Amino acid sequence: MKKLILSFITLFCIGVFSHAQNQTNYWQQHVDYTMDVDMDVDNFQYTGTQKLVYSNNSPDELSRVYYHLYLNAFQPGSEMDIRLQNIQDPDRRMITEDKKSRISSLSESEIGYLHVVSLSQDGQKVSYNEEGTVLVVDLAQPIPPGGKTTFEMSFKGQVPVQIRRSGRNNNDGVALSMSQWYPKLAEYDFEGWHADPYIAREFHGVWGDFDVKLTLNKDYIVGGTGYLQNPQEIGHGYEAPGTTVKKQKGKTLTWHFKAPMVHDFMWAADPEYIHDTLKMDNGPMLHFLYKNDPKFQDTWKAVQPMTEKAMNFFSKNIGEYPYEQYSVIQGGDGGMEYAMATLITGGDRPGSVVGTMIHELAHSWFQHVLATNEAKHEWMDEGFTSFISALCSNEIRDQNKENPFENSYKSYYNLALSGKEQPQSTHADRYDLNFAYGIAAYSKGAVFLAQLGYIIGQDKLMETLRKYYADFKFKHPVPNDLKRTAEKVSGMELDWYLTDWTQTTNTIDYGIKSVEMEGEGTKITMDRIGQMPMPLDILVVYKDGTRETFYAPLRMMRGEKGNPYPQIERTVLPDWPWAFPSYDFTLNKPMDSIEAIVIDPSQLMADINAENNVWQAE
């Protein structure tokens, strides 16, 4: 039976792939940061000042604001530490060989911290309280709707030993991976404040303009978010060809960056970075910073042309990359996306680093331009990024997979059949297991899109993605925005799909119940076994080698997709209402002329039991 399925699949590959909020009165807050920071590279401590101009574009008066102080998570007894000690399957990067939290044993000189030393609002001192990774600020004066206020702050921090994302002296030997390092204002939107404590999940932020000056040892080379404003003082490959570099005197050097319309600012620094650049035709300047170590050279040279190819693929299939620069930087742990840049570890396995780069670069669209709140809808970033990066890898790396999402489907089936699945609407911090979170976010999120293509058609899916990006870039979209976009493009009703797939753990399971002679024809009866409804594509293969397909639309879709197999004759059957557990139709050909019948030959419908999707003549 399995061999028969595989033989049919080659006929039905999905090569076609290679080819405002739900609020009527949309509004969004805005922040402008000006920061001046001094880093001591000997003790990894830093001090800084921050001027933040906050625009309250909401209809609400605000009497309180919140800041994120992420580095406070890297202390014994923090919420991140306690979570590590209590979750059944802790992140292996964050535990010791004897499965203890690495955070719990950090010494005073190894911990991370970020503390506010002073804070004022429009020149008036405000009352504030540090609660773990969140700073609660009671304002001196409420901010009226449409009003602006200016916060001025001094702060101090210590870079933790590298455990997760931020940190110093990681396994690759990179000195400073500075992500989530500054006091960051929390987002306020139509749902209210999003001041989630940091326990190792993703981030959410307010868009704005950043003006950042970083002062540190002059031997260090810096890369990250933003455009360097003083390359003639810095050198290190940032200056224009033929420019005379006039470095500042003394033991330190000040790097001045500006980043427009971003919701994050990351930087990394090391005295042994090599800095390469690649200027794309009709695209951004690409920067590559990696350790000057022979074991890394071949990998990081190979990454460079692949980054250009990936940038072109995403700009074509999602929408134009909106910035003039992107940096791929060795640092952090694993791979993590940031505004205009990514941190990636590794170097001895080129394929792994290239694959990670493709995934992290794709986040530039879904996380750093669309920027869904990942605490609540992580699957809209991680899943969609996994989907588009799988397509990209399949094309630019010549993988030639018939189903680029095969691994995502396998992971989803593993979760769905494990008894440990929670709905995708679960808050990212509330999953019982990292296993369940990871598959729900990455794999089930990717299947959401791949399967949407099965429902509305692959051409309509890609059109939906492009329209979704065009309509909701820089707007923090929510799930309904994606659904409504797909409805407008396809002309179908899709609320059932969003509800069942993301808000329940209902599964899809259809089966061929019986194939029987009926007069001179053949009656085919199918069962809906799972709770989640779907339209069905049915392939019939005859013994003479001919084929035809039948399409049973789901009544609640109120529409039909185009024929996904135009080379094969298709018959559109009457709608199948969800409440009916069985459905039958009759072929005008005798039963003994049929070789096989297959539900969903594309295997893009995430049916948890493929065995009952095939009937084969004995």
VODOLUM-242954 format. One record per atom (N, C-alpha, C): residue in three letters; x, z, y. Coordinates in steps of 0.2 Angstrom, whole numbers, plus 5000, padded with zeros to 4 digits. Atoms other than C-alpha are relative to their C-alpha. Layout:
ALAXZY...
This chain:
MET500450004994MET500050005000MET500450005006LYS499649994994LYS501450055012LYS500349935001LYS499750074999LYS502349885009LYS499549955003LEU500550054997LEU500749795013LEU499950015007ILE500149994993ILE500549885029ILE500649975004LEU499450024996LEU502349845034LEU500049925001SER500050075000SER502149665030SER499549975005PHE500550024995PHE500649655041PHE500250025007ILE499849984993ILE501449745056ILE500549955003THR499650054996THR502749605059THR499649955003LEU500450044996LEU501249505064LEU499750025006PHE500449974995PHE500649625076PHE500450045004CYS499649964996CYS502149685086CYS499850005007ILE500249994993ILE501949745104ILE500549975005GLY499550034996GLY503149625112GLY499749995007VAL500350014993VAL501949605127VAL500350055005PHE499749954996PHE502849765133PHE500649975004SER499450024997SER504449665137SER499849955006HIS500250044994HIS503549555148HIS499950055006ALA499849934997ALA497650485231ALA499650054997GLN500349945003GLN497250635223GLN499349995000ASN500750005001ASN495550665218ASN499650045005GLN500349974994GLN495150735235GLN499949955005THR500250054995THR494250635248THR500450005006ASN499649994995ASN495250705262ASN500750024998TYR499349985002TYR497050705256TYR500450025005TRP499549984995TRP498350805264TRP500650034996GLN499449985003GLN500050865260GLN500550045004GLN499649964996GLN501250995266GLN500749965001HIS499450044998HIS502950945274HIS500550065002VAL499449964998VAL504651035275VAL500649965003ASP499450034998ASP506250995284ASP500550065000TYR499549955001TYR507751095279TYR500749985004THR499450014997THR509351115289THR500450064997MET499749945003MET510651215279MET500849995001ASP499250005000ASP512551265281ASP500250054995VAL499849965006VAL513351335266VAL500850004999ASP499349995002ASP515051405262ASP500150024993MET499949995007MET515651405244MET500750034999ASP499449985002ASP517051515238ASP500149984992VAL500050025007VAL517651425222VAL500450044996ASP499649955004ASP518751575217ASP499550054996ASN500449955003ASN517351695214ASN499349974999PHE500750045001PHE515851565214PHE499450045004GLN500549984995GLN514951655228GLN499949965006TYR500150044994TYR514251575243TYR499550035004THR500449974995THR513351615259THR499749945004GLY500350064997GLY512151505269GLY499550025005THR500649994996THR510951485283THR499649944999GLN500550055002GLN509351395282GLN499550005006LYS500550014995LYS508251325296LYS499549964997LEU500550045003LEU506551265289LEU499450005004VAL500650014996VAL505251185299VAL499449984995TYR500650015005TYR503551195289TYR499449985004SER500650034998SER502051085293SER499550024996ASN500649985003ASN500451155288ASN499449955001ASN500450064999ASN499450995285ASN499350024996SER500649985004SER498151095275SER499450025005PRO500649974996PRO496351145281PRO500050075001ASP500049935001ASP496851325278ASP500550035005GLU499549964996GLU497651455289GLU500450044995LEU499549975005LEU499151525280LEU500350075003SER499749934997SER499651715282SER500550024995ARG499549985004ARG500851715268ARG500349934997VAL499750065004VAL502151595260VAL500550034995TYR499649985005TYR503251595245TYR500649964999TYR499450045001TYR505051545241TYR500250014993HIS499749995007HIS505851515224HIS500750025001LEU499349985000LEU507451605221LEU500349994992TYR499950025007TYR507851515204TYR500650044997LEU499449985003LEU509651585201LEU499950084998ASN500149935002ASN508951765199ASN499750004993ALA500250015007ALA508351705182ALA500650024995PHE499449995004PHE510151725176PHE500350075000GLN499849935000GLN510151915175GLN499750034994PRO500449965005PRO509852035161PRO499450035002GLY500749974998GLY508052095161GLY499649955004SER500450054996SER507451935170SER499449984996GLU500550035004GLU505851855164GLU500249954996MET499750055005MET506851715157MET500450034994ASP499649965005ASP507951835148ASP499550034995ILE500549975004ILE506451925141ILE499649954996ARG500450065004ARG505551765136ARG500549984994LEU499550025006LEU507151715126LEU500050054994GLN499949955005GLN507151875117GLN499350014996ASN500749995003ASN505251865112ASN499749934997ILE500350075003ILE504851675109ILE500349994993GLN499850015007GLN504951635090GLN500649955000ASP499550065001ASP506051475093ASP500449995007PRO499750014994PRO507151505108PRO500549945001ASP499650064999ASP508151365116ASP500750024997ARG499449995003ARG509751355106ARG500650005005ARG499450004995ARG510851325121ARG500050065004MET500149944996MET510251485128MET500150074996ILE499949945005ILE510651605113ILE500750004997THR499349995004THR512251665104THR499949984993GLU500050025008GLU512651625086GLU499650054996ASP500449955004ASP511851785081ASP499350015003LYS500750014998LYS510251725090LYS499850055005LYS500149954995LYS510351845105LYS500049965007SER500050034993SER509951795123SER500750005003ARG499450014996ARG511551735132ARG499950045007ILE500149974993ILE510851805148ILE500050075000SER500049925001SER510651985141SER500750035001SER499349975000SER512552005140SER500449985006LEU499650024994LEU513051935157LEU500350065004SER499849954996SER514152045167SER499949995007GLU500150004993GLU514052075186GLU500349935003SER499650064997SER515351935189SER499749934997GLU500250065004GLU514451815177GLU499349985002ILE500750024999ILE512651825182ILE499949965006GLY500250044994GLY511751715195GLY499550045004TYR500549964995TYR510851785210TYR499949965006LEU500250044993LEU510051715226LEU499650055004HIS500349954996HIS509651845239HIS499949985007VAL500150014993VAL508851835256VAL500350055004VAL499749944996VAL509851935269VAL499650015006SER500450004994SER508751895284SER499549955000LEU500650064999LEU507151795288LEU499650025006SER500450004994SER506251765304SER499549945000GLN500550064999GLN504751655309GLN499950005008ASP500050014993ASP504851585326ASP500350055004GLY499749954997GLY506051715331GLY499850074999GLN500249935002GLN505051865324GLN500250014993LYS499849985007LYS505651955309LYS499350014996VAL500650005005VAL504451945294VAL500150054995SER499949955005SER504152065280SER500049964993TYR500050045006TYR504651995263TYR500350054994ASN499849965006ASN504952065245ASN500249954995GLU499850055006GLU505951985231GLU499750034994GLU500349985006GLU505051985215GLU500249954995GLY499750045005GLY506151915202GLY500349935003THR499850074998THR506351725205THR499549985006VAL500550024994VAL504951725219VAL500150055006LEU499949964994LEU505151785237LEU499350005003VAL500750004997VAL503451845244VAL500150025007VAL499950004993VAL503351825263VAL499450015004ASP500649994996ASP502051905274ASP500249985007LEU499850034994LEU502051805290LEU499950055006ALA500149974993ALA502251875308ALA499449985003GLN500650034997GLN500951755314GLN499749954995PRO500350055004PRO499751655303PRO500149935002ILE499950074998ILE500051465303ILE499349974999PRO500750035000PRO498451375308PRO500049934997PRO500050075003PRO497851215300PRO500349955005GLY499750054995GLY498851075308GLY500650035004GLY499549974996GLY500151195314GLY500750004997LYS499350005002LYS502051205313LYS500350075001THR499749944999THR503151355311THR500849994998THR499350015002THR505051375310THR500350074997PHE499749945003PHE505851495298PHE500850005000GLU499250005000GLU507751545300GLU500250064995MET499949965005MET508551625286MET500850004999SER499450005003SER510251685280SER500050034993PHE500149985007PHE510551705261PHE500750004997LYS499450005004LYS511951735248LYS499849994993GLY500150015007GLY512151685230GLY500650004996GLN499450005005GLN513251685215GLN499849954994VAL500150055005VAL513351535203VAL500150044993PRO499949975007PRO513051595185PRO500449964995VAL499750045005VAL514051555170VAL499549954997GLN500450055003GLN513351395163GLN499650024994ILE500549985005ILE511751435153ILE499549944999ARG500550055000ARG510451315158ARG500049975007ARG500050044994ARG510551175171ARG500550025005SER499549974995SER511351275185SER500650044997GLY499549955003GLY513051355182GLY500749975002ARG499350014999ARG514951355183ARG500349994993ASN499550015006ASN516251285171ASN499749994994ASN500450025006ASN515151205158ASN500549984995ASN499650025006ASN515751145141ASN500449945001ASP499650064998ASP516350985149ASP500650015005GLY499549984995GLY517451085161GLY499849985007VAL500250014993VAL516451035177VAL499950075003ALA500049944997ALA516651175189ALA499450025003LEU500649984997LEU515051175199LEU499449954999SER500650045001SER513351115194SER499450045004MET500449964995MET512251165209MET499349975001SER500750025000SER510451135205SER499650075001GLN500449954998GLN509051245212GLN500450065002TRP499549954998TRP510351345221TRP499850035007TYR500249984993TYR509451375238TYR499350035000PRO500649975000PRO507951475243PRO499549945002LYS500450064999LYS506551335241LYS499350025001LEU500749994999LEU504851345248LEU499549984995ALA500550025005ALA503451345236ALA499549955002GLU500550054998GLU502151205236GLU499350035001TYR500649984999TYR500451235243TYR499649945000ASP500450065000ASP499051105239ASP499350024999PHE500749995001PHE497251085236PHE499850064995GLU500149955005GLU497351205221GLU500350075003GLY499749934997GLY498251345232GLY500850004999TRP499350005000TRP500051405230TRP500249994993HIS499750015007HIS501151355215HIS500750045000ALA499449965000ALA502451495215ALA500250034994ASP499849985007ASP502851505197ASP500650034999PRO499349985001PRO504251615191PRO500349954995TYR499650055003TYR505651525183TYR500250034993ILE499849985007ILE505851545164ILE500249944996ALA499650065003ALA506751385160ALA499649934999ARG500450065000ARG505351255162ARG500249965006GLU499850054994GLU505351115176GLU499850035007PHE500149984993PHE505151125195PHE499549965003HIS500550034996HIS503951085208HIS500250015008GLY499849994993GLY504251065227GLY499649965005VAL500350034994VAL503751005244VAL500449955003TRP499650054997TRP504350845251TRP500250015007GLY499849994994GLY505350845266GLY500749965001ASP499350024998ASP507050795275ASP500550054999PHE499449955000PHE508650885271PHE500649985004ASP499450014996ASP510150905282ASP500450064998VAL499649955003VAL511450995272VAL500849995001LYS499350004999LYS513251045276LYS500350054995LEU499749965006LEU514351105261LEU500750015002THR499349994998THR516051185265THR500350044994LEU499649985006LEU517251215250LEU500749985000ASN499350025001ASN518951195244ASN500149935001LYS499950074999LYS519651025250LYS500249964994ASP499850035006ASP520250985233ASP499449974996TYR500650015004TYR518450975226TYR499749935003ILE500350064999ILE517550805225ILE499250024999VAL500749985000VAL515650825228VAL499549934999GLY500550055000GLY514150715223GLY499350034999GLY500749975001GLY512250735222GLY499549965004THR500550024996THR510750715233THR500249985007GLY499850024993GLY510850625250GLY500549955001TYR499550054997TYR511850505260TYR500650045003LEU499549974997LEU513550565265LEU500149985007GLN500050024993GLN513650575284GLN500749995003ASN499350004998ASN515550595286ASN500549974995PRO499550035005PRO516450485274PRO500749995002GLN499350014997GLN517850455286GLN500450065000GLU499649945000GLU518350635285GLU500150024992ILE500049975007ILE518050655266ILE500549954996GLY499650045004GLY518850505258GLY499750004993HIS500249995008HIS518750515238HIS499649944998GLY500350065002GLY518050335238GLY499350005003TYR500650004997TYR516550375249TYR500149955007GLU499950044994GLU517350285264GLU499949934999ALA500050075000ALA517050105268ALA500749974999PRO499350035001PRO518449985262PRO500349995007GLY499750014994GLY519749975276GLY500050065005THR500149954995THR519250135284THR500650055000THR499549955000THR520550265289THR499750065000VAL500349935002VAL520150435282VAL500450055004LYS499749954996LYS520550575294LYS499750074998LYS500249945003LYS520350735284LYS500050065004GLN499949944996GLN519950895292GLN500650054998LYS499449955002LYS521351025293LYS499850064997GLY500149935004GLY521451185283GLY499949994993LYS500149995008LYS521051235265LYS499349974998THR500750025002THR519251185266THR499849935003LEU500250064998LEU518251025269LEU499250015000THR500749994999THR516451015275THR499749934999TRP500350065002TRP515350885267TRP499350005003HIS500650004996HIS513850835277HIS499549944997PHE500450045003PHE512350755268PHE499350005003LYS500650004998LYS510650695273LYS499549974995ALA500550035006ALA509150655261ALA499350005003PRO500750014997PRO507550585268PRO499450014994MET500650005004MET505850625259MET500250014993VAL499949985007VAL506450715244VAL499750084999HIS500349935001HIS505750885236HIS500550044996ASP499549965004ASP507450945229ASP500749985003PHE499350024998PHE509350945233PHE500550034996MET499549985005MET510650955220MET500749975002TRP499350024999TRP512550945221TRP500450024994ALA499549985005ALA514050955209ALA500649995003ALA499350014997ALA515850975213ALA500550024994ASP499549985005ASP517450975203ASP500749975003PRO499350034998PRO519350945208PRO500249944996GLU499850065004GLU519550815194GLU499549954999TYR500550055001TYR518050705197TYR500449935002ILE499950074999ILE518350515196ILE499449985004HIS500650034997HIS517150425208HIS500149935000ASP500150085000ASP516650245205ASP499349995003THR500650034997THR515350145214THR499849934997LEU500250065001LEU514349995210LEU499449985004LYS500550024995LYS513349905223LYS499649944997MET500450055004MET511849815215MET499849955005ASP500350064996ASP511149645221ASP499350025001ASN500749994998ASN509449685230ASN499950074997GLY500149945003GLY509649865224GLY500450055003PRO499649954996PRO510450035229PRO500750004998MET499349995002MET512250085228MET500050064995LEU499949955006LEU512650175212LEU500650045000HIS499449965000HIS513850315212HIS500150044993PHE499849975006PHE514750385196PHE500550055001LEU499549954999LEU515650545196LEU500150044993TYR499849985006TYR516550605180TYR500750034999LYS499449965000LYS517950715174LYS500649954998ASN499450045001ASN519750635174ASN500350024994ASP499849985007ASP519950655155ASP500049944996PRO500050065004PRO520450515143PRO499449994996LYS500650005005LYS519050565131LYS499349985003PHE500650024997PHE517750525144PHE500049935003GLN500050064996GLN518350365152GLN499649944997ASP500450065003ASP517650235140ASP499250015001THR500749994999THR515950315140THR499749995007TRP500350014993TRP515750325159TRP500149945003LYS500050074998LYS516350155161LYS499449964997ALA500650035003ALA515050095149ALA499350015003VAL500749974997VAL513650195158VAL499949955006GLN500150034993GLN513950095174GLN499649945000PRO500450065000PRO513249925170PRO499350014997MET500749995003MET511849995159MET499650045006THR500449964995THR511350105174THR499649945005GLU500250054996GLU511149945184GLU499449964997LYS500650035003LYS510049865171LYS499450044999ALA500649955000ALA508950015169ALA499750005007MET500350004993MET508750025188MET499549945001ASN500450064999ASN508149845188ASN499450004996PHE500650005004PHE506949865173PHE499550055003PHE500549964997PHE506150015181PHE499749985006SER500350034993SER505949935198SER499549954999LYS500450065001LYS505149785190LYS499450024996ASN500649985004ASN503949875178ASN499650065003ILE500449954997ILE503450025188ILE499949995008GLY500150014992GLY503849995207GLY500750005002GLU499350004997GLU505349975218GLU500350075001TYR499749934999TYR506550125219TYR500150015008PRO500149994992PRO506350195237PRO500650025004TYR499449984996TYR508050255241TYR500649954999GLU499450054999GLU509750165245GLU500650034995GLN499549975003GLN510750275233GLN499850034993TYR500249965006TYR510750345215TYR500750024997SER499449975003SER512150455207SER499950024993VAL500049975007VAL512550485189VAL500650044999ILE499449954999ILE513650645188ILE500050044994GLN499849965006GLN514450735174GLN499950075002GLY500149934999GLY513850915174GLY499450034997GLY500649975003GLY512451035170GLY500150014992ASP500049995007ASP511951045152ASP499549954997GLY500450065002GLY511150895142GLY499949955006GLY500150044995GLY510350795155GLY499450035004MET500549974996MET509250845170MET499949955006GLU500150054994GLU508450735184GLU500050045006TYR500049974994TYR508650775202TYR499949955005ALA500150054995ALA508250695219ALA500649955001MET499550054999MET509250535220MET500650004995ALA499449985004ALA510450595206ALA499850034993THR500149965006THR510550665188THR500750034998LEU499449975004LEU511750785179LEU500049984993ILE500050015007ILE512250735162ILE500750024997THR499449985003THR513450815150THR500249954995GLY499850045005GLY514550725137GLY500449945002GLY499650064999GLY515750585135GLY500349974994ASP499750035006ASP516350555118ASP499549964996ARG500550055003ARG514750465112ARG499649965005PRO500350044994PRO514350325124PRO499249994999GLY500750025001GLY512650285116GLY499650065002SER500449944998SER512050465118SER500050015008VAL500050004992VAL512550465137VAL499649955003VAL500450064997VAL511850295140VAL499250024999GLY500749985001GLY510150355132GLY499850055005THR500249954996THR510150505142THR499949985007MET500050034993MET510550415158MET499349965001ILE500650044999ILE509050295155ILE499450055001HIS500649955000HIS507850445152HIS500050035007GLU500049974993GLU508450535168GLU499949965006LEU500150054994LEU508450385179LEU499349995000ALA500750015000ALA506650355174ALA499650055003HIS500349944997HIS506250525180HIS499949995008SER500050024993SER506650455198SER499349985002TRP500750024998TRP504950375198TRP499550054998PHE500649965002PHE503850495188PHE500150075003GLN500049934998GLN504550665194GLN500250005008HIS499849994993HIS505450625211HIS499749955005VAL500450044996VAL504250495218VAL499350024999LEU500749985001LEU502650535210LEU499950075000ALA499949934999ALA503050715207ALA499450044998THR500549965002THR501650785197THR500250074999ASN499849935001ASN501650975195ASN500150014993GLU499849995007GLU502551005179GLU499850064997ALA500249935003ALA502051185176ALA499349994997LYS500750015002LYS500251115174LYS499949944996HIS500150065003HIS500450935169HIS500749974998GLU499450035002GLU502150915161GLU500049944997TRP500050065004TRP501650775150TRP500049945004MET500050064996MET501350665165MET500749985003ASP499350024998ASP503150665169ASP500449994994GLU499650015006GLU504050695153GLU499849954995GLY500350055005GLY502850595142GLY500149935003PHE500050074997PHE502750445154PHE500749985001THR499350014999THR504650455157THR500349974993SER499850025007SER504850445138SER499849934998PHE500350065001PHE503650305137PHE500449945003ILE499750054996ILE504550195150ILE500749994998SER499350015002SER506250235144SER500149974993ALA500050045007ALA505850185126ALA500049935001LEU500050084999LEU505350015133LEU500649985003CYS499450024996CYS506850005144CYS500650004994SER499550005006SER508050055129SER499949944996ASN500150065005ASN507249925118ASN500249945003GLU499850074997GLU507549785130GLU500750005002ILE499350014997ILE509249825139ILE500550024995ARG499549985005ARG510049895123ARG499949964994ASP500250055005ASP509349755112ASP499950044993GLN500249975006GLN508549875100GLN499549964996ASN500450045004ASN507249755095ASN499550034996LYS500549965005LYS506049885088LYS499349975001GLU500750025000GLU504249825084GLU499650055004ASN500349944997ASN503649995090ASN500550045003PRO499449964996PRO504850075103PRO499850075000PHE500249934999PHE503750235102PHE499950034993GLU500149985007GLU503850255083GLU500250085000ASN499849935001ASN504750425085ASN499650045004SER500549964996SER503550485098SER499450014995TYR500549995004TYR502150455086TYR500150054994LYS499849965006LYS503050535071LYS500050085002SER500049934997SER503350695082SER499350035001TYR500749974999TYR501550705087TYR499750014994TYR500349985007TYR500950695069TYR500350064997ASN499749935002ASN502150835065ASN499750065003LEU500349954996LEU501450935078LEU499250014998ALA500850005001ALA499550895075ALA499950034993LEU500149985007LEU499750935056LEU500350074999SER499649935001SER500751095059SER499650065001GLY500449944998GLY499351205065GLY500250045006LYS499749964994LYS500351255080LYS499949975006GLU500150034993GLU499751135093GLU499550035004GLN500449984995GLN499051185109GLN499849955005PRO500150064995PRO498151075122PRO500549995005GLN499550014995GLN499250985134GLN499850035007SER500249974994SER498251065148SER500350085000THR499749935000THR499151235143THR500550005005HIS499549994995HIS500251295157HIS500750004996ALA499450015003ALA502051255153ALA500350064997ASP499749945002ASP502551435152ASP499650044994ARG500449965005ARG501151485140ARG500049974993TYR500050035007TYR501551385125TYR500350064995ASP499849955004ASP501851495110ASP500749984997LEU499350025002LEU503351395104LEU500349945004ASN499650054997ASN504651285112ASN499949934996PHE500150065005PHE504351165097PHE499349965003ALA500750024998ALA502451145103ALA500149975007TYR499950024993TYR502951125121TYR500349935000GLY499650065000GLY504250995118GLY499649944998ILE500450055003ILE503150885107ILE499449985005ALA500650014995ALA501650905119ALA500249965006ALA499850034994ALA502650855134ALA500349934999TYR499650065001TYR503750725128TYR499749954995SER500250055005SER503050645112SER499249985001LYS500750015000LYS501150665114LYS499949975007GLY500150034993GLY501350625133GLY500249925000ALA499850075001ALA502250455128ALA499449974996VAL500550035004VAL500850425115VAL499449995004PHE500650004996PHE499550455128PHE500049935004LEU500050064997LEU500150295137LEU500049944995ALA500050055005ALA500550195122ALA499349984997GLN500750015003GLN498850225115GLN499549985005LEU500450024994LEU498050195132LEU500049925000GLY499950085000GLY498750015130GLY499649974994TYR500550025005TYR497850005113TYR499350005002ILE500749994998ILE496250055121ILE499849945006ILE500250054995ILE496249945137ILE500449935000GLY499650065001GLY497549815132GLY500750015003GLN499349994997GLN499449805135GLN500149985007ASP499950034994ASP499349695150ASP499750055005LYS500449964996LYS498049815158LYS500450075001LEU499749945000LEU499149965154LEU500649995005MET499450014996MET500749895163MET499749995007GLU500350014993GLU499549845178GLU499850075002THR500249934998THR498950025178THR500650045002LEU499449974998LEU500650095179LEU500349985007ARG499850034994ARG501149985193ARG499550025006LYS500549984995LYS499550025203LYS500050085001TYR499949925000TYR499750215199TYR500650025004TYR499449984996TYR501450215206TYR499949985008ALA500150034993ALA500950105222ALA499550055003ASP500549964997ASP499450215225ASP500250075001PHE499949935000PHE500150385222PHE500750035001LYS499449984999LYS501950385226LYS500050055006PHE499949944995PHE502450545236PHE499350035002LYS500649974999LYS500750615233LYS499850054995HIS500249955005HIS500850735218HIS499449994996PRO500650015004PRO499550655207PRO499850044995VAL500349965005VAL498450745195VAL499849954994PRO500250045005PRO497850685178PRO499449955002ASN500550054999ASN496250615185ASN500249945004ASP499850064996ASP497150505197ASP500349944995LEU499750055005LEU498050415182LEU499449974996LYS500650025004LYS496350405173LYS499649955004ARG500450044995ARG495450335188ARG500349935001THR499750064999THR496750205191THR499949964994ALA500150045006ALA496650145173ALA499349984999GLU500750035000GLU494750135175GLU499949955004LYS500150054995LYS494850035190LYS500349934998VAL499650065002VAL496149915182VAL499649974994SER500350025006SER495149905165SER499349985001GLY500850015000GLY493349915170GLY499750044995MET500349965005MET493150045157MET499950075002GLU500149934999GLU492550225157GLU500550044995LEU499549975004LEU493950335151LEU500150085000ASP499949935000ASP493550515154ASP500050034993TRP500049975007TRP493250545135TRP500750004998TYR499350005003TYR495050495132TYR500450055003LEU499649954997LEU495850605145LEU499850074998THR500249935002THR494750755140THR500250014993ASP499949985007ASP494950745121ASP500850004999TRP499350015002TRP496850695121TRP500450065004THR499649954997THR497450825134THR499750075001GLN500449934999GLN496150965135GLN499850034993THR500249975007THR495850985116THR500649994995THR499550025005THR496850975100THR499649964995ASN500350055004ASN495550855093ASN500449954997THR499650065003THR496350725081THR499649944998ILE500350075002ILE495950545077ILE500149994993ASP499950025007ASP495650505059ASP499449964998TYR500550045002TYR494650355054TYR500249974993GLY499850035007GLY494550285036GLY499549954998ILE500450055003ILE493850145026ILE499650034994LYS500349975006LYS492550225015LYS499849964994SER500250045006SER491950085005SER500049935002VAL500150074999VAL491949895003VAL499649984994GLU500450025005GLU490549824993GLU499749945001MET500450074999MET489649664989MET499350015002GLU500750004998GLU488049634998GLU499749935001GLY500350075000GLY487149474993GLY500649964999GLU499450055000GLU488449334996GLU500550035004GLY499549974995GLY489349445009GLY500350064997THR499749935002THR490349605009THR499950055006LYS500249954996LYS489849765017LYS500650055001ILE499449954999ILE491249875025ILE499750065003THR500249944997THR490850055029THR500650045002MET499449964998MET492050165039MET499750065002ASP500249934998ASP492050345043ASP500450035006ARG499649964995ARG492550445058ARG500050074997ILE499849945003ILE493350595050ILE500250055006GLY499749954994GLY494250675066GLY499550005005GLN500449994995GLN493350735081GLN500149955006MET499950044995MET494150625093MET499849924999PRO500250075001PRO493350455096PRO500549955002MET499550064998MET494250285097MET499649934999PRO500250075003PRO493750095097PRO500549984995LEU499650025006LEU494350005082LEU500249935000ASP499850075002ASP495349845078ASP500050004993ILE500050005008ILE495049795060ILE500349934998LEU499750065002LEU496149665052LEU499749984993VAL500250025006VAL495449565037VAL500449944998VAL499650055003VAL496649465026VAL499749974994TYR500350035006TYR495949345014TYR500549974995LYS499550025005LYS496749284998LYS500349935001ASP499750074999ASP496949105004ASP500550015006GLY499550004994GLY498149175018GLY499750005007THR500350004993THR496849165032THR499950075002ARG500149934998ARG496549315043ARG499549995006GLU500449994994GLU495249375056GLU500050075002THR500149934998THR494949525066THR499350025003PHE500749984997PHE493449625071PHE500250065004TYR499949954995TYR493349745086TYR499350045001ALA500649954999ALA492149895086ALA500150045006PRO499949964994PRO492049955104PRO499750075000LEU500349944999LEU491750135108LEU499450005005ARG500550014995ARG490050145116ARG500150045007MET499949974994MET490550275129MET500649975004MET499550034996MET491950165135MET499649955005ARG500450054996ARG490650045142ARG500449945002GLY499650064998GLY491849905141GLY500349984994GLU499650035005GLU492949795130GLU500649985002LYS499350024998LYS494749755130LYS500049924997GLY499950075002GLY495349575128GLY500350004993ASN499850015007ASN495849505111ASN500850015000PRO499349995000PRO497649585108PRO500449954995TYR499750055005TYR497949445094TYR499749935002PRO500350064998PRO497449285103PRO500149944995GLN499950055005GLN498149185089GLN499550004994ILE500449995006ILE496849255077ILE499350015003GLU500750004998GLU494949235078GLU499850075000ARG500349934999ARG494049395084ARG499350005000THR500849994999THR492249455082THR499950075003VAL500249944997VAL491649585093VAL499450034997LEU500649975003LEU490449705084LEU499650045005PRO500349954996PRO489149815091PRO500450065001ASP499649944999ASP489749975099ASP499950054995TRP500149945005TRP490050125088TRP499950065005PRO500149944997PRO489250275096PRO500450064997TRP499649955003TRP490350435094TRP499650044995ALA500349955004ALA488950545087ALA499849974992PHE500150035007PHE488750425071PHE500650014997PRO499349995004PRO490050485058PRO500249944996SER499850065004SER489950315049SER499749945004TYR500150064997TYR489850135054TYR500149954995ASP499950065005ASP489649975044ASP499949935003PHE500250074997PHE489649785047PHE500149964993THR500050045006THR489549645035THR500449935002LEU499750065000LEU490649495032LEU499649954996ASN500350055004ASN489949325027ASN500449974995LYS499650035005LYS491249305014LYS500050054994PRO500049965006PRO491249364996PRO500650055000MET499549955000MET492149524992MET500649984996ASP499450025004ASP493249434979ASP500549955004SER499650054996SER493949324993SER500550045005ILE499649964996ILE494749475002ILE500650034997GLU499449975003GLU496549534999GLU500150075003ALA499949934997ALA496549685011ALA499650005007ILE500349994994ILE495749765026ILE500450065003VAL499549954996VAL496749865039VAL499750025006ILE500249974993ILE496149985053ILE500650005004ASP499450004995ASP497349965068ASP500649984997PRO499450035002PRO498649845062PRO500650025004SER499549994995SER499649885078SER500350074999GLN499849935001GLN499850075073GLN500150035006LEU500049974994LEU499650115091LEU499450055001MET500549945000MET498050225088MET500350054995ALA499749945003ALA498750395083ALA499650034995ASP500449985006ASP497750415067ASP500550044996ILE499549965004ILE498450565058ILE500049994993ASN500050015007ASN498050495041ASN500049924999ALA499950075001ALA498650315039ALA499849974993GLU500250025007GLU498250315020GLU499349974999ASN500750025001ASN496350295022ASN499949945005ASN500250054996ASN496550155035ASN500149934997VAL499950065003VAL496950025022VAL499649994993TRP500450025007TRP495849945008TRP500449944997GLN499750055003GLN496749834996GLN499749984993ALA500450025006ALA495949724982ALA500550024994GLU499649985006GLU496449784965GLU500249944996
